[in-house]
Amino acid sequence: MTDEQKKEYVFMNCICGKCPSWVECGEKGGFCLVGKSACIKEQKGCICPDCPVTAKMGLKWGYYCLKGSAKSLMEAEAAG
């Protein structure tokens, strides 16, 4: 899957807007790809584990809206 195909898949299947932590401010979601939200500041529950993107992409974290993209979390974990 190319980077463009991944991006398209993420935004087509993203469920961020249904999350209890979601704050409506014009963002599209897809925080596992794009990184932290500029609007979401509080953990009010996380549905990342239930997202089809999580299963398809083999993601293992949550609260991407507050913690950053899967890529940045993977890099931080690898760095120790």
Secondary structure as the mmCIF struct_conf table of DSSP 4:
data_model
#
loop_
_struct_conf.conf_type_id
_struct_conf.id
_struct_conf.beg_label_comp_id
_struct_conf.beg_label_asym_id
_struct_conf.beg_label_seq_id
_struct_conf.end_label_comp_id
_struct_conf.end_label_asym_id
_struct_conf.end_label_seq_id
HELX_RH_AL_P HELX_RH_AL_P1 ASP A 3 ASN A 13
HELX_RH_3T_P HELX_RH_3T_P1 CYS A 16 LYS A 18
BEND BEND1 CYS A 19 CYS A 19
TURN_TY1_P TURN_TY1_P1 PRO A 20 SER A 21
BEND BEND2 CYS A 25 GLY A 26
HELX_RH_AL_P HELX_RH_AL_P2 PHE A 31 VAL A 34
BEND BEND3 ALA A 38 CYS A 39
BEND BEND4 GLU A 42 GLU A 42
BEND BEND5 LYS A 44 LYS A 44
HELX_RH_3T_P HELX_RH_3T_P2 CYS A 48 ASP A 50
HELX_RH_AL_P HELX_RH_AL_P3 PRO A 52 MET A 57
TURN_TY1_P TURN_TY1_P2 GLY A 58 GLY A 58
HELX_RH_AL_P HELX_RH_AL_P4 TYR A 64 LYS A 67
HELX_RH_AL_P HELX_RH_AL_P5 ALA A 70 ALA A 79
#
